[in-house]
Amino acid sequence: MHEANVWLLEKLEVAPQSEILKVCTVLHGIWDCRNKQVWEGKVVPGRVAMDCSIKMLQDWKKAKARGATVEVSHNPYIACNLRNWKAPEDGEYKVNVDDSWFQGADSFSIAIVLGNYCGTFVEGRTVALLQAMDVLEDEALGIREALSWVKNMEERKVTVESDSLVAVNAINGQNNFLLEVGHIIDHCKIMLQ
């Protein structure tokens, strides 16, 4: 009788891509469900975890099918890239930030990953925060967390990259935002100066 890890590795070697995607989708659901329980004390029903993983796969397929690359960068240290990750210049670093939330949840998570000019993972962190009022606020909070983290890396030239075109445009733009999101965006602008 094979152990699960041996079965999985054998399956991934011979299975068609469609089956591999299904297996990876299930594994992501299990991983995410376990993380919610361990790190946040929340029990996520298996069906909810699978639905979220399936939606993530569908979103990934849609993003991959898009032909155009959208990049916005008015500020050289914060950019939006919705298609292809590009390594930073020789000797520089890039932080990618993204948030994740479940509909109806009272919190969301931010993932921050630091990579070097070779595209190699250097360091990373996750942060769980209370759910904000809207997507712009969540994304802006994620960028602010990333900027706060990298500001202590004075010896490194770091670019922060997000997949949120709205948040990057808000931070790079001249518009004033009211309420809490305006305060967050202003804080990001100050950190970028």
C-alpha positions in Angstrom: 0.0 0.0 0.0 1.4 3.4 -1.0 1.5 6.4 1.2 -0.4 9.4 0.1 2.7 11.5 -0.8 4.0 8.6 -3.1 0.6 8.3 -4.7 0.4 12.0 -5.3 3.9 12.3 -6.9 3.2 9.3 -9.1 -0.1 10.8 -10.1 1.4 14.2 -11.0 4.0 12.5 -13.2 1.5 10.7 -15.4 -1.8 12.5 -15.2 -3.1 14.8 -17.9 -3.0 18.5 -17.1 -6.8 18.6 -16.5 -6.5 16.0 -13.7 -3.4 17.7 -12.3 -5.4 21.0 -12.1 -8.2 19.1 -10.2 -5.7 17.6 -7.7 -4.1 21.0 -7.2 -7.4 22.7 -6.7 -8.4 20.1 -4.0 -4.9 20.4 -2.3 -5.3 24.2 -2.3 -8.7 23.9 -0.6 -7.3 21.6 2.0 -4.3 23.9 2.6 -6.5 27.0 2.9 -9.0 25.3 5.2 -6.2 24.1 7.5 -4.5 27.5 7.5 -7.8 29.2 8.5 -8.2 26.7 11.4 -4.6 26.9 12.6 -3.9 30.6 12.2 -7.4 32.1 12.8 -9.2 29.5 14.8 -11.9 29.3 12.1 -13.5 26.2 10.8 -14.2 26.5 7.1 -16.6 23.8 5.8 -15.1 21.6 3.1 -17.6 22.7 0.5 -16.8 26.4 1.0 -13.1 25.7 0.8 -13.6 23.7 -2.5 -15.9 26.4 -4.0 -13.2 29.1 -3.2 -10.5 26.9 -4.7 -12.5 26.3 -7.9 -13.3 30.0 -8.2 -9.5 30.8 -7.8 -8.7 28.3 -10.6 -11.4 29.8 -12.9 -10.1 33.3 -12.2 -6.5 32.1 -12.9 -7.6 30.6 -16.2 -9.4 33.9 -17.2 -6.3 35.9 -16.3 -4.1 33.6 -18.2 -6.4 33.8 -21.3 -6.1 37.6 -21.4 -3.7 38.7 -24.1 -2.8 42.1 -22.9 -0.4 43.0 -20.2 -1.5 46.0 -18.1 1.2 47.8 -16.3 0.9 51.1 -14.5 3.8 52.8 -12.9 3.8 56.5 -12.3 5.9 56.0 -9.2 9.0 53.9 -9.8 8.6 52.1 -6.5 5.0 51.0 -6.8 3.5 49.3 -9.9 0.5 47.2 -11.0 1.1 44.2 -13.2 -2.0 42.1 -14.1 -0.4 39.6 -16.4 3.3 38.7 -16.2 5.7 38.9 -13.3 9.0 40.5 -14.3 12.2 40.3 -12.2 13.6 43.5 -10.9 16.8 45.0 -12.3 20.2 43.4 -11.4 20.8 43.9 -7.6 17.3 45.1 -6.9 14.3 43.5 -5.2 10.6 43.3 -5.8 7.8 42.8 -3.3 4.5 41.3 -4.5 1.5 41.9 -2.4 -2.0 40.5 -2.7 -5.0 40.1 -0.4 -7.4 37.2 -0.1 -10.8 37.1 1.5 -13.9 35.0 1.6 -17.4 36.5 1.1 -19.1 36.8 4.4 -15.8 36.5 6.4 -15.0 39.1 9.0 -11.3 39.2 8.2 -8.9 38.9 5.2 -5.3 38.0 4.7 -2.4 39.7 3.0 0.5 37.9 1.5 3.8 39.7 0.9 6.6 38.1 -1.0 10.1 39.5 -1.5 12.1 38.3 -4.5 15.5 39.2 -5.9 16.6 40.0 -9.4 17.1 36.3 -10.2 13.4 35.7 -9.4 14.3 33.8 -6.3 12.2 33.9 -3.1 14.1 35.8 -0.4 11.5 36.4 2.4 7.8 36.6 2.9 5.1 37.2 5.4 1.3 37.1 5.9 -0.9 39.4 7.8 -4.5 38.8 8.9 -6.7 42.0 9.3 -10.3 42.8 10.0 -12.3 43.0 6.8 -12.5 46.6 5.5 -15.4 48.3 3.9 -14.5 47.6 0.3 -12.0 46.1 -2.1 -10.1 49.3 -2.6 -9.6 49.6 1.2 -8.4 46.0 1.5 -6.0 46.4 -1.4 -4.7 49.7 -0.1 -4.2 48.1 3.4 -2.2 45.3 1.7 0.1 47.8 -0.1 0.5 49.8 3.1 1.5 46.7 5.0 4.1 45.9 2.2 5.4 49.4 2.3 5.7 49.3 6.1 7.6 46.0 5.8 10.1 47.2 3.2 10.8 50.6 4.7 13.2 48.9 7.1 15.2 47.5 4.2 17.1 50.6 3.6 20.1 48.9 2.0 17.9 47.4 -0.7 16.2 49.1 -3.6 12.7 47.6 -3.5 9.7 47.9 -5.9 6.3 47.0 -4.6 3.9 45.4 -7.1 0.2 44.7 -6.7 -2.5 43.3 -9.0 -4.9 46.0 -7.9 -5.0 48.6 -10.7 -7.5 50.6 -8.7 -5.3 50.8 -5.6 -2.1 51.6 -7.5 -3.9 54.3 -9.5 -5.3 55.8 -6.3 -1.8 55.9 -4.7 -0.1 57.2 -7.8 -2.9 59.7 -8.6 -3.7 63.2 -7.4 -7.3 62.4 -6.3 -8.3 62.9 -2.7 -10.3 60.1 -1.1 -12.6 60.5 1.8 -13.1 58.3 4.8 -10.7 55.6 6.0 -9.4 54.6 2.5 -8.2 58.2 2.0 -6.1 58.0 5.1 -4.6 54.7 4.0 -3.8 56.0 0.5 -2.3 59.2 2.0 -0.1 57.1 4.3 1.1 55.0 1.3 2.0 58.2 -0.6 4.0 59.5 2.4 5.9 56.3 2.7 6.8 56.4 -1.0 8.3 59.9 -0.8 
